[in-house]
């Protein structure tokens, strides 16, 4: 089974690239952002709680995030694999994912990290706010807070997964199709070697 974390800061292109990878490899896309937004829209208890954190540019707590994610994984028992987009974001979440996959007799194949500088991220997020109507991307202070939270709380995951031999850096600046081709070549290597 192919289980991939598509990693990177807010605005790195994880959602865009996930769509292409899902189509090519027939994987189930698990975007914590989408899961949160769907729960918020449905006004579930977990969704309301998640919104209170997101509105401040903070990470949703690990226990809320993990409960939502496990529920989504369990909805696809016959999946060929999963793309985790926006999860894990902390070391405890990474440990919870390892534990969860182990219980299912699976493991993580790789963390593919889309690497994009902060100036480019700010431009992308401002554009996304215009095109998608996502108000969380329109406020420069919230954008900076999200980037700071990523740098301080999420970026340390690279060391965690590098120590496991699962970290693969991908230049996230360039044409969308170029980046997709690089991602696919790395995944194809995993499939052949796995």
Secondary structure in CASP SS format (residue, H / E / C, confidence):
PFRMAT SS
TARGET T0000
AUTHOR 0000-0000-0000
METHOD secondary structure of the structure
MODEL  1
X C 1.00
X E 1.00
X E 1.00
X E 1.00
X E 1.00
X E 1.00
X E 1.00
X C 1.00
X C 1.00
X C 1.00
X C 1.00
X C 1.00
X C 1.00
X H 1.00
X H 1.00
X H 1.00
X H 1.00
X H 1.00
X H 1.00
X H 1.00
X H 1.00
X H 1.00
X H 1.00
X H 1.00
X H 1.00
X C 1.00
X C 1.00
X E 1.00
X E 1.00
X E 1.00
X E 1.00
X H 1.00
X H 1.00
X H 1.00
X H 1.00
X H 1.00
X H 1.00
X H 1.00
X H 1.00
X H 1.00
X H 1.00
X C 1.00
X C 1.00
X C 1.00
X H 1.00
X H 1.00
X H 1.00
X H 1.00
X H 1.00
X H 1.00
X H 1.00
X H 1.00
X H 1.00
X H 1.00
X C 1.00
X C 1.00
X C 1.00
X C 1.00
X C 1.00
X C 1.00
X C 1.00
X H 1.00
X H 1.00
X H 1.00
X H 1.00
X H 1.00
X H 1.00
X H 1.00
X H 1.00
X H 1.00
X H 1.00
X H 1.00
X H 1.00
X H 1.00
X C 1.00
X C 1.00
X C 1.00
X C 1.00
X C 1.00
X C 1.00
X E 1.00
X E 1.00
X E 1.00
X E 1.00
X E 1.00
X C 1.00
X C 1.00
X C 1.00
X C 1.00
X C 1.00
X H 1.00
X H 1.00
X H 1.00
X H 1.00
X H 1.00
X H 1.00
X H 1.00
X H 1.00
X H 1.00
X H 1.00
X H 1.00
X H 1.00
X H 1.00
X C 1.00
X C 1.00
X C 1.00
X C 1.00
X C 1.00
X C 1.00
X E 1.00
X E 1.00
X E 1.00
X E 1.00
X E 1.00
X E 1.00
X C 1.00
X C 1.00
X H 1.00
X H 1.00
X H 1.00
X H 1.00
X H 1.00
X H 1.00
X H 1.00
X H 1.00
X H 1.00
X H 1.00
X H 1.00
X H 1.00
X H 1.00
X H 1.00
X H 1.00
X C 1.00
X C 1.00
X H 1.00
X H 1.00
X H 1.00
X C 1.00
X C 1.00
X H 1.00
X H 1.00
X H 1.00
X H 1.00
X H 1.00
X H 1.00
X H 1.00
X H 1.00
X H 1.00
X H 1.00
X H 1.00
X H 1.00
X H 1.00
X H 1.00
X H 1.00
X C 1.00
X C 1.00
X H 1.00
X H 1.00
X H 1.00
X H 1.00
X H 1.00
X H 1.00
X H 1.00
X C 1.00
X C 1.00
X C 1.00
X E 1.00
X E 1.00
X E 1.00
X E 1.00
X E 1.00
X C 1.00
X C 1.00
X C 1.00
X C 1.00
X H 1.00
X H 1.00
X H 1.00
X H 1.00
X H 1.00
X H 1.00
X H 1.00
X H 1.00
X H 1.00
X H 1.00
X H 1.00
X H 1.00
X H 1.00
X H 1.00
X H 1.00
X H 1.00
X H 1.00
X H 1.00
X C 1.00
END
